[in-house]
Amino acid sequence: MVLRWTPRAVSDLEEIADYLLSVHSASWERLIERIERTLQYLLQFPHMGKAGLAPGTREFVLAGTPYILVFRLKGEMLQILSVRDGRMQLPPVSF
């Protein structure tokens, strides 16, 4: 399984980093560790998580954080579409 990040997901992560590094850098370090650990699991078990809001997507809550990885499977590729804050109410999203 190959892992790919979309530009949108990278941008989401950069925004989260800007915020967390400005308020508490240790929170950013913990989040990165959780993301890395979660991605290891998802690459082994890509159907983890729940069906996403947009058709063909899946979502996985990063334990102990408000953040959600939004991803989809395309053949042998796990594509990270977005990293969103689960506390925010968003309109329907399409990818």
N, C-alpha and C positions, 0 to 999 in steps of 0.2 A: 504494500500500500504506500502510495506517495502522498506527501502532505504539501498543500499549496495554500497560500494566503492571498486573498483578493486585495486590491488596493484599498477598498473600503474597510476591510478588517484591519489592515495595517494602520490606516488613519484612525480608526476607533481606538486601537491600542495606544497610538501616540497621544491621543487626547486624554485617555485614562492616565497614561504615564505623566503627562504635564500636570494634571491635577494632583495625583497621589504624591509625586515628588515634591510638589509645593507645600503639601500639608504634613506628610509623614512618609519618608522614604522607605522605612521598613515595611509599610503596607504594600508598596510597589514590589519590593523583593519577594514578599510572601505570595503576591498575586502571580508573579512570573513563575515561581516554583509550582503553584497549583496548575497553571496553564500547561507547563511542561509535563507534569505528571498526568494530567488529564489527556493530553495529546498522545502520550505513550499508550494509555488504555484505549483511546479511540482508534488508534492505528491497528491495534490488535482486535478490538471489538467495535467495528464502525457503526453498528446499529444500536449502540448505547444511547441513552437519552430518550427524548420524546419527539413525536412528530411536531414539526415547527409550524409557525403561523402561516408561512408561505408554502404553497404546494412544493413537494419534493425536498423540503428542508427538514433538518432535525435540530434539536436544541439540547444543550447540556449545561446545567447549572454548575458553576464552579463552587464547590463546597466551601462554606464559610465566608462567601463573598456575595455581593448582590449581582455579580456579573454572569452573563449567559453567553456561551459560544454557540453561534448559529452556523451550521455547516450542511453540506450535502455531499453525497457520494456520486462520483461520475466514473464508472468503471472501477479501475484500481486507484482512483484519486480521491482523497479526502480533502475537500475544499472548504476552508474557513471563510465564511461570507461576512461575518460581523461579530463583534464583541459588544454586547449591549448591557446596559444597566437595567436589571429586572425591576427596579423601583420606578422606572419611568414608564408612563403609559404612552404607547406609540400607536400611530395609525397603522393599518395593514401595510406590510412591506412586500415588495416583489424583488426577486433577484434574477 
